[in-house]
Amino acid sequence: MKRKAYGRDAGLSLRMLATSGLLGLLYVAFALVLFSVLDVGLLPMVLIVVGIAVFQYYTSDKIALMASGAKVVERDKAPALHDMVERLCAMADLPKPRIAVIDTDVPNAFATGRSPKHAAVAVTTGLWERLEPREVEGVLAHELAHIANRDVLIMTLASFFAMLAGLLTRFGMYGGMFGGGDRDRGGPPIWLIVVLVSVVTYALSFILIRTISRYREYTADRGAALLTGAPEYLMSALQKISSDMLRIPQRDLREVQSMNAFFIIPTNVKSAFGELFMTHPRLEKRIARLAEISREMGRPVIH
């Protein structure tokens, strides 16, 4: 971002780094345990994993747009939206992403793509109609910050290793259950060891991946505030989206809830789960951080 950074959030960066390190160590430990108890061929497993990784890398944006029902629109269909994105991209020194619109009254937006050159930003018709232009700009700046930080790629990689752990688990479990399980050693069957290790790995990775996701949301909020120079508009947008979501029929929310991890605010704003299991920070925490940035910049704070 070209605007002055007003000091990076060192604490947030350290927590993100520590969480990513723990996730990496977890997967390394998982792989070592499995390879120590399983008699598997490394080459076919590597080929399968690499194939899945390549597929995900090149199709992540297309899959996300298809899953959400988003339609890519040219300038003649949404000139004001194109103008807004172009202006923000010029300020952020980013290539212009593809722009898509989701025909739903649910106010929301998301970004996807493996890199700034292969990215897309999608907004719902509900967001465009319910928010003021400066508020929409704050939301778009948040999504562009995700693209600039390559957050979609980071989260895809984090989730990919969890998928790899699941693949190794199934490979070992089926091999143990249908191949005899090597019970001659007198200990528990190999497939049982694999299942127990996989349960622990999945539970810990589930929490760590969501922790990283929450940190990325904080970082994108900060990036949007610094890019626009007006954190109060993003604060207002987040509050409006959250409030309006409660008035949307459950049927409409269910139609797009598969995109919750991508959206700027998930549709289940009143989640009964603790923050430890959430992909996004609680709204009040995001507002508080933006208010702090606003005070640093000498801007008004919206309550």
C-alpha positions in Angstrom: 0.0 0.0 0.0 1.3 3.4 -0.9 -0.1 5.3 2.1 1.9 5.7 5.3 1.6 2.6 7.4 1.3 4.4 10.8 3.4 1.6 12.2 2.9 -2.0 11.5 1.0 -4.2 14.0 4.0 -6.1 15.3 2.0 -8.0 17.9 -0.4 -9.3 15.2 2.4 -10.2 12.9 4.2 -12.2 15.6 1.0 -14.0 16.6 0.4 -14.9 13.0 3.9 -16.1 12.5 3.7 -18.2 15.7 0.4 -19.8 14.7 1.7 -20.6 11.2 4.8 -22.2 12.7 2.7 -24.3 15.1 0.5 -25.5 12.1 3.6 -26.4 10.2 5.1 -28.3 13.1 1.8 -30.1 13.6 1.8 -31.4 10.0 5.5 -32.4 10.1 4.8 -34.4 13.3 1.7 -35.9 11.7 3.6 -37.0 8.6 6.5 -38.4 10.7 4.2 -40.5 12.9 2.3 -41.9 9.9 5.5 -42.8 7.9 6.8 -44.5 11.0 3.8 -46.8 11.4 2.7 -47.2 7.8 4.3 -49.1 4.9 3.2 -46.7 2.1 4.7 -45.8 -1.2 6.0 -42.3 -1.2 6.0 -41.6 -4.9 2.3 -42.3 -5.7 1.3 -40.3 -2.6 3.4 -37.3 -3.7 2.0 -37.5 -7.3 -1.5 -37.4 -5.9 -0.8 -34.5 -3.6 1.0 -32.5 -6.2 -1.8 -33.1 -8.7 -4.4 -31.8 -6.2 -2.2 -28.8 -5.3 -1.8 -27.8 -9.0 -5.5 -28.2 -9.6 -6.4 -26.0 -6.6 -3.7 -23.4 -7.5 -5.1 -22.8 -11.0 -8.8 -23.1 -10.3 -9.4 -21.6 -6.9 -10.8 -18.3 -8.3 -13.1 -20.1 -10.8 -14.4 -22.5 -8.2 -15.1 -19.7 -5.7 -17.0 -17.7 -8.3 -19.0 -20.7 -9.4 -19.8 -21.8 -5.9 -21.1 -18.3 -5.0 -23.1 -17.8 -8.2 -21.1 -14.7 -9.0 -21.1 -13.4 -12.6 -18.2 -11.5 -14.0 -19.4 -8.1 -15.2 -17.8 -5.7 -17.7 -17.7 -2.0 -17.4 -20.9 -1.3 -19.3 -22.8 -3.5 -16.8 -21.4 -1.8 -13.6 -19.5 1.4 -14.5 -19.5 2.9 -11.0 -18.2 -0.4 -9.4 -15.4 -0.6 -12.1 -14.5 3.0 -11.4 -14.3 2.5 -7.7 -12.1 -0.6 -8.0 -9.8 1.0 -10.6 -9.3 4.0 -8.3 -8.4 1.8 -5.3 -6.1 -0.4 -7.4 -4.2 2.7 -8.6 -3.8 3.8 -5.0 -2.6 0.4 -3.9 -0.4 -0.2 -6.9 -2.3 -3.4 -7.8 -3.5 -4.8 -11.1 -7.2 -4.5 -11.6 -8.9 -7.8 -10.7 -12.0 -9.2 -12.5 -15.2 -7.8 -11.0 -18.2 -10.0 -10.3 -21.6 -9.5 -9.0 -23.7 -11.9 -7.0 -27.5 -11.5 -7.4 -28.6 -11.8 -3.7 -30.0 -9.4 -1.2 -27.4 -10.6 1.4 -25.0 -7.7 1.8 -21.5 -9.1 1.4 -18.3 -9.3 -0.7 -15.2 -11.5 -1.1 -11.9 -11.7 -3.0 -10.4 -14.8 -4.5 -7.5 -15.8 -6.7 -4.0 -17.2 -6.5 -2.2 -13.9 -7.0 -2.8 -10.2 -7.7 -2.6 -10.9 -11.4 -5.1 -13.7 -11.2 -7.7 -12.3 -8.8 -11.4 -11.5 -8.7 -13.5 -9.3 -6.4 -17.2 -10.1 -6.0 -19.9 -8.0 -4.4 -23.5 -8.8 -3.9 -26.3 -6.6 -5.2 -27.5 -6.3 -1.6 -24.2 -4.7 -0.6 -24.2 -2.2 -3.4 -27.8 -1.2 -2.7 -27.6 -1.0 1.1 -24.3 0.8 1.6 -23.2 4.4 0.8 -20.4 4.7 -1.8 -17.7 5.5 0.7 -18.7 2.4 2.7 -18.6 0.2 -0.4 -15.2 1.7 -1.0 -14.0 0.6 2.4 -15.3 -3.0 1.8 -13.6 -3.1 -1.6 -10.4 -1.9 0.0 -10.6 -4.7 2.5 -10.9 -7.2 -0.3 -8.0 -5.7 -2.3 -5.9 -5.9 0.9 -6.6 -9.6 0.9 -5.4 -9.8 -2.7 -2.3 -7.7 -2.0 -1.4 -9.9 1.0 -2.1 -13.1 -1.0 -4.4 -14.2 1.7 -6.4 -16.5 -0.5 -3.2 -18.4 -1.4 -2.1 -18.5 2.2 -5.4 -20.0 3.4 -5.5 -22.4 0.5 -2.0 -23.7 1.4 -3.0 -24.0 5.1 -6.1 -25.9 4.2 -4.3 -27.9 1.7 -1.9 -29.4 4.3 -5.0 -30.3 6.4 -6.4 -32.1 3.3 -3.0 -33.8 2.9 -3.3 -35.1 6.4 -6.7 -36.4 5.7 -5.5 -38.1 2.5 -2.6 -39.8 4.4 -5.1 -40.9 7.1 -7.4 -42.5 4.7 -4.5 -44.1 2.8 -3.2 -45.6 6.0 -6.6 -46.5 7.5 -7.8 -48.4 4.4 -4.4 -50.0 4.0 -4.5 -51.2 7.6 -8.1 -52.3 7.7 -8.0 -54.2 4.5 -4.4 -55.2 4.5 -4.3 -57.0 7.9 -3.2 -54.1 10.0 0.1 -55.8 11.1 -1.3 -57.1 14.3 1.6 -59.6 14.9 3.5 -57.0 16.9 1.1 -57.5 19.8 0.2 -53.8 20.0 -2.9 -52.0 18.7 -3.8 -52.3 15.0 -2.1 -49.7 12.7 -5.4 -48.4 11.4 -6.5 -47.5 15.0 -3.2 -45.6 15.6 -3.7 -43.7 12.3 -7.3 -42.8 13.2 -6.3 -41.5 16.7 -3.5 -39.5 15.3 -5.7 -38.1 12.6 -8.4 -37.0 15.1 -5.8 -35.1 17.1 -4.3 -33.5 14.0 -7.6 -32.5 12.6 -8.8 -30.9 15.8 -5.6 -28.9 16.3 -5.4 -27.9 12.6 -9.0 -26.8 12.7 -8.3 -24.4 15.5 -5.0 -23.1 14.1 -6.3 -22.5 10.6 -9.2 -20.5 11.9 -6.8 -18.5 14.1 -4.7 -17.7 11.0 -7.9 -16.7 9.2 -8.9 -14.3 12.0 -5.5 -12.7 11.9 -5.8 -12.2 8.1 -9.1 -10.4 8.6 -7.5 -8.0 11.1 -4.7 -7.3 8.6 -7.1 -6.7 5.8 -9.1 -4.3 7.9 -5.9 -2.4 8.7 -4.9 -2.4 5.0 -8.3 -1.0 4.0 -8.1 1.7 6.6 -4.6 2.8 5.5 -5.5 2.6 1.8 -8.6 4.7 2.0 -7.4 7.0 4.8 -10.8 6.8 6.3 -11.3 3.8 8.7 -14.7 5.2 9.8 -16.3 4.1 6.5 -15.2 0.5 6.9 -16.4 0.6 10.5 -19.8 1.9 9.4 -19.9 -0.7 6.6 -19.2 -3.6 8.9 -21.9 -2.4 11.4 -24.5 -2.1 8.6 -23.7 -5.4 7.1 -23.9 -7.2 10.4 -27.1 -5.4 11.3 -28.8 -6.0 8.0 -27.8 -9.6 8.0 -30.2 -10.2 10.9 -33.1 -9.0 8.8 -32.3 -11.3 5.8 -34.6 -14.4 5.5 -32.8 -17.6 6.5 -33.5 -19.1 3.1 -31.4 -16.4 1.4 -28.6 -16.8 4.0 -28.5 -20.5 3.5 -28.0 -20.1 -0.3 -24.7 -18.3 0.3 -23.5 -19.7 3.6 -20.9 -21.9 1.9 -18.9 -18.8 1.2 -18.7 -17.7 4.9 -15.0 -18.2 5.1 -14.5 -15.8 2.1 -17.1 -13.2 3.0 -16.1 -10.0 4.8 -18.6 -10.9 7.5 -20.0 -14.5 7.7 -23.8 -14.9 7.4 -24.0 -16.5 10.8 -23.2 -13.3 12.6 -24.8 -14.7 15.8 -22.7 -17.9 15.9 -23.1 -19.9 19.1 -19.5 -21.1 18.9 -16.7 -19.5 20.7 -14.3 -17.3 18.7 -11.7 -20.1 18.8 -13.8 -21.9 16.2 -14.7 -18.9 14.0 -13.0 -17.8 10.8 -13.6 -14.1 11.5 -13.0 -12.1 14.6 -16.1 -10.8 16.5 -17.4 -7.6 15.1 -16.8 -5.6 18.3 -13.1 -6.5 18.2 -12.7 -5.5 14.6 -14.5 -2.2 15.3 -12.3 -1.5 18.3 -9.1 -2.1 16.3 -10.3 0.2 13.5 -11.2 2.8 16.0 -7.7 2.7 17.3 -6.3 3.1 13.8 -8.7 6.0 13.2 -7.4 7.8 16.3 -3.8 7.3 15.2 -4.8 9.0 11.9 -6.7 11.8 13.6 -9.9 10.7 12.0 -13.4 10.6 13.6 -14.5 7.5 15.4 -17.9 6.1 14.8 -19.7 4.6 17.8 
